[in-house]
Amino acid sequence: MAPIVSIAPTSYSATEQAGGVEKISRRRLKAIFSGSVGNLVEWYDWYVFSAFSLYFSASFFPSDDTTAQLLQTAGIFALGFLMRPIGGWMFGRIADKVGRKQSMTLSVLLMSLGSLLISLTPTYQTVGIVAPVMLLTARLLQGLSVGGEYGVSATYFSEMATRGRRGFYSSVLYFTLISAQLLALGIQLVLQNVLLTEAQLLAWGWRIPFVLGAVFSIVALYLRQNLDETTAFAAQRETPEEQRGSLRVLRQHPRAVLTVVGLTMGGTLAFYTFTAYMLKFLVNTAHMAKATATNVCFLSLIFFAALQPLFGSWSDKIGRRPLLLAFGLLGAVGTVPLLTALSDTTNPWVALPLLMVALTIVSGYSAINAVVKAELFPVEIRALGIGLPHALTVAVFGGTAEYIALWFKGHGHESYFYWYIAGCIAISFLVFLRMPETKNTSRLDADHIP
């Protein structure tokens, strides 16, 4: 068997058969591993902002009201999402025109710059308004980076996977994404319980995870510079330049674009609520101790990460649509009672199983949404087709989740946020009802692999 294509295209057989069982080559596994490590580092840099905002929000905004400080920090978190559509467009075009590898390498470099800037930003008490401006600038750089990361990584993992295991291998995207949150929370637990006091964390300790993020990025940058390019991209280099990564060509696929929007709408809102926002929710709404809430979130995320390859494998056997329909139905019906119950308990042994139930439901979306989106688009616009509509939708719904939740809380109507999530998931459910089974109509099957 010939090796995987590097920068120059070489022939490569996607699978080998042994006793009728589809296998993936060691070289291809190495490519997926290297890509996933870079993905983990990028998302760690993104999520550490949310995980440690409980500690650094007072350093950048003048207020004695904790909710107000968190609201201002959540506003910057949301503004970072506004850069994601630009990142989805920019890095999607690079991936479709120049290569998946080059786009992924550039995105991780940009993310590391954002983390380094946050770690060096002085406090409001020191430089006044300059502090939140620098924080916003760093977050915008990170938003640009992560906006491109999702679409290109989803494309890369889907194209690197063997035909019968696309769901499983594409679940690596959210497995590493969740692992990034675990890494952020794990570092937080060590700092909270072993190395620093709460006063030290509030004063300067919150800078440590951002410094670590910049260091981790060096490793990710090295791995991504040594990635193999996908054979699908190499095989379509004869496609005219003006068609690759083209918005004009993307406009010829309106149903696929709208499917990505509808698919992402409820999924991203549920995902960010039960992962990134949950720590603040347990502390600020359920009035759980910070360390206890961190433990609950950490354990629930371990469980959530373990579900991703399981659900991905199921989708390879039974199809993508049944899992999406289960998420849509259970999410629309169960979100309000689950969040209501979580808001009423300070007992971690009650909160943990409730959160595990919620994350099991969300796994019907998270484990397979990357491969579903990849299966909707032809190779010449795949990264752009996934990245741009996904980033737009995440910016509108995922990026504003914390801000809307805190806004409702600040106005005394926090339960309205629960219904807002349920409504968005219900709309996504209607999309799932109308969409085809992408496993059977996959555009990945049309890639011309020599």
N, C-alpha and C positions, 0 to 999 in steps of 0.2 A: 504493500500500500504506500502510495506517495505521501509525503508529509503535508501538513496543513499549509495553506498558502501564507506566505509572509507578506512583504510589501509588493513584490512582484507576483503576479498570479501564477499558480501552478495547479495542476489537476489534483483533485482530492476527492476520494469517494467518501460520502457523508457517513456511511455506516459499514460495518462488517457483520456478517452473519455467522454465528457459531451455534449449531444445533437449533437454528430457527429463532435464536434470541438476539435481539438487536443490541449491539454494544457501541460504546463510544471510545474513541482512541485515547491513549494516555496523553498525547499531544493536545488533543482538543480539551480534555479535562484540565490540563495545565492552563490553557487559554481562559477557560471559564473561571478557574480559581484566581488567576491574576486579575481578571476583570472584576471579580467579586470583591477582592481585597480593596481595590481602588474605590469601588462603589461603597463599601463599608466606611472607608475613611471620609469620603465626601459627605455621606449622610451623618456620620458622627459630628463633623464640623457644623452641620446644619442643625442637628437636634440638641447639641450641647448648649446652644443659646436658650432654648426653651427650658431645658433641665435646670440650668443655673440662674434663670431669671429671678427666681425667688430670692437669690442672694445679691445679684448685682443691680437690680432695678433701682434701689435707693442710691446707688453711686452715680446714676445718670439723670435722675429726675428729682426735683425738690418738692417733697410732700410728706406729710405725716400720715397720710391715708394709704395703707398697703394696697387696697384695691385700685386706687387711682394710679399708683406707681406701676402695678401690674398691667393696668389698662394702657398706659403710655408705652410700656415695653411691648405689649401685644400689638400695639399700633405699628411699631417698628418691625415686629415679626411679620405683620400683614403686608407692610410696604415692601419687605424683601420678596414677598411672593409676586408683587407687581412686575419684578424684573424677570420672573420665570418665563412668561411668554416670549420675551425678547431672547432669552437664553435658549428656549426651545426652538425658535426660528433660526438663530445664529448657529448653534451647534448642530442642529438638524441638517442645515445646508452644508456645513463642513463635513458631516458624516456621510451625506449622500454624494457629495462632489469629490471630496479628497480622501475620505476613509473613516471607518469607525474608530480605528486606533488613534489617529491624530486628534479627532474630536474629543475622545475620552481623556487623552493626555492633557490637552489644553484646559479642560474643565477642572481637573483636579488641581492644576497649578493655580488657577484663579481662586478656587476655594481656599487654598492654603494662605493666600495673601489676605483674604478676609479675616480668617481666624487670627493671624498674626497681628493685624491692625486692632482687633478687639482687645487682644491681650495687652496691647501697649497704650490703649486709650486712657487718658487721665480722667479723674472723676469730675462731676459737676461742681463739687466744692472747690476744686482746684482751678478749672479753666472755664467754668460757667457753661454757656450755651454751646461752646465748641465740643463738649463731651458728647451730648446726644447727636450732634451733627456727624462726628466721627463714627459713632456707633451705627448711625443710619447708613453712612457711606460703606462701611464694612459689610453691613447686612445686604446692601444692594449688590455688592460684588458677589456675595455668596448666593444671592437669589439668581443672579445671572448664570452662575456656574451650575447650580443644582437644577435650574430650568432645562439645561441641555443634558444633564446627566441621565435623567429618567428615560427620555426617548432614545438616546444613543445606547444606553445599557440594555434596554428592553429589546432593541434591534439586535445588538451584539449577541446576547444570550440566546435569543430565538433562532438566529441564523447559525450559531455554533452548535445548537442541540441537534440530536438525531431525530428523525421524523416521528418515531413512535414515543419519544420521551420529551417532547417540547414543553408540555405542561410542567413536568418535574424540573427540568433544567432552568426554565424561565422563572420558576418559583424562587430560584437563587436570588433574584432581584430583591424581593421583599424579605427573604430570609436575612440577607446582609443588611437591608435597610432597618429591620427590627433589631438585628445584632448591633447596629450602630447606636440605637437607643439604649440597648443593654450596656454597651461599653460606656456611654455617657453616664448612665445611672450607676453603673458599677464604680466608676471613678468617683462619683458623688458619694456613694456609700463609704468608700475608703476614706475620703476626705472628712466626711461627717463623723465617722465612728472610730477612726484610727489616728489620723494625722493631725487634724485641726479642730479647734473649738468653733462653735457657731459664730462667735465674734470675729475670729480670724477669717472664716469663710466670707463673712459680710464685708470685712475690711479689704482683704487682698487675695484670699484663697480662691475666689471664683475665677481668677485669671489663669490658674494652673491648667484647667482642662483646655483652654484655648491655645496655650503654649504647646501642650501635648498634641493638639490637632494639627498645628503647623509642622511639628516633628513627624507625626504619622504620615503626613502628605508627602514627605521626601521618599518614604518607602513606596507609597502608592505610585508616585511619579516614576520611580525606577521600574516597577512592575509593568506599568502601562506603556512605557517606552519599548518594552520587550514583548508586547502583545503580538499575536498573529492576527492578520487581517482575515475577515470572513471570506470564504469562497464565493458566497452570493454576491458580495460587493465586487470582488475581483472579476467575476464572470460577466458583469454588466458594464464594464468599462467601455465597451463599444457603443453603449447608449449615448446619444448626442449630449454634449455638455449642458445645453440649455434645458434639457428635460430632467436632469438629476438635481434633486433638491429644489424643484421649481414650485413656487406658489401657484403658477398657472396650471401646471399638471395636477397639483393637489386639489384645485377647484373642480377638477373633473371627477372627483370622488366625494360628492357631498354627503351621501348616505354614510360612508365610512367615517367621515369627520364628525357628523352628528351622532353616530353611534359611540365614538370615543367620548364626546361631551356627555351624553346621557349615561354612559357606563361609569364615568369618573365622578359625576356630580354627587350622588349619594355615597359612593364608596370612599372618596377622599374626605368627605365631611365626617363620616363615621370613623374612619381610620384616625384622623387627627384628634377627634374628640376622645376616643378611648385609648390613645397612646400619648401623644405630645401634650394634650391639655389635661389629662387625667391627674397628673401630680398636683397641678394648681387646684383642680377641682376638689380633690380629697383634702387639701390643706385649707383652702379658702372657703369652701362650701360645707364640706362634711366636718371641718375643724379637727382634722386628724393631725397629729404631730408630724413635722416635716420628715423626720427619720423614718417613722412608721409608714407614712405614705410612700416614701421612696422604696421601702422594702416591698410593699404591696405591688407597686408598679413594676419593680424589677422582676419579681416572681411571675407576674402575669405575662410579662414580655418574653420570658424564657418559654413559657407554655405556648405563646403566640408564635414564636419563631419555629418551634418544633412542629406546629401544624402546617406550615407553608409547604414543605416537600410532600407531606401526606396528601394535602388537598390538590397539589399540583399533579401527583401521581393519579389520584382519582379522576382528574379531568382527562388524563390520557386514556383512561378506561371507559368512562361513562360520558365524556364530552364536557365542554365548558359551560354550556347553557344551564344544565341542572344545578350546578353550584351557584351560578349567578342568580337564578330564580330563588333558590333557598335563601341566599343573602337578602335579596330584595323583599321577600315576604316576611321573613323573621325579623329583619331590621326595621321594617315599617311598623310592625306590630309590637316588637319587644323593646325598642329604644326608650320610650317614655317610662315604662315601669322599671326598667333596669337603672336608668339614671335617677329616677325618684328614690329607688331603694338605696342606691349608692350615696345619695345626698343625705339620707337619714341615719347613716351608721358611722360610728367611729371605731367599730370593732374590725380589725384587719382581717379576721377569719370569716367575717361575713362579706366584707368588701372584695376579698380575693376571689371567691367562687363566682360572685356576681360579675366581676370584671372578666373572668375566664369565659363565662357564658357569652358575654358581649363580643369578646375577641374571637371566639369560635364562629360566631355568625359573620363577623367581618372577614374571616379567612376565606369565605366563599367568594369574596371579591379580591382580596389582596394577593392570594396565591397565584391567581390565573389572569389577572387583568392585563399584565404585560404581554403574554403570548396571544391573548385575544386581540389586542390592538395590533400586534405585529402581523397577525393573520389577515388583517383587513386591507393591507396596502402592498402594492408592488415594490420591488427592491429599490427602484430609483428614487422613490419618495418616502420610503418606509420610516426612516429616522425623523424626517420632518413631519410626516403624517401622524406619527405617534406623539412626538414631542410638543408640537405647537398647540393642537387642540387640548391635549392633556394639561399643558402648563396654563393655558387660559382658564380652564375649568378649575384647576387647583387654586389658581390665584383668586378666583371669585369665591369659591366655597371652602377649600381647605385652609387657605391663608387667612381668611377672616373668621375662622371658627372661634378662636380664642377671644378675639375682639368682640364679636357678637355675643358670646356667652357672658363675658364680663360686663358688656353694655346692658344686657337684660338684667343681670344681677344688680348692677348699680342703680337700676330703675325699679328694683323690687319685683321683677317678673322673671326670675331665672327659669322657671318651668317652660316659658315660651320657647326657650332655646331647645328643649327636648323635643317639642312638637315640630320645630323647624327642621331638625335632623330627620325625624320620622317622615316628614313630608317630602324632603329631598330624596330619601331612599325610595319612597313610594313612586316618585317620578322615574327613577332609575329602573324600578321593577317593571314599569310599563315599557321601557326600552328593551329590557330583557325578553319580554313576552313577544316582541315583534322582530327581534334580531334572529338571524339564522344561526345554526350550529357551526361556528367557525372552524372547528376541528375537521369538518367534512368539506369545507369550502375554502381552505387556507390558501392565501396567496403565496405563502412560503413554498408550497408545492410547485409553484410555477417558476421558481428560481432556476436558472439554467446552470446547474453545477456540472462541470465537465466530468 
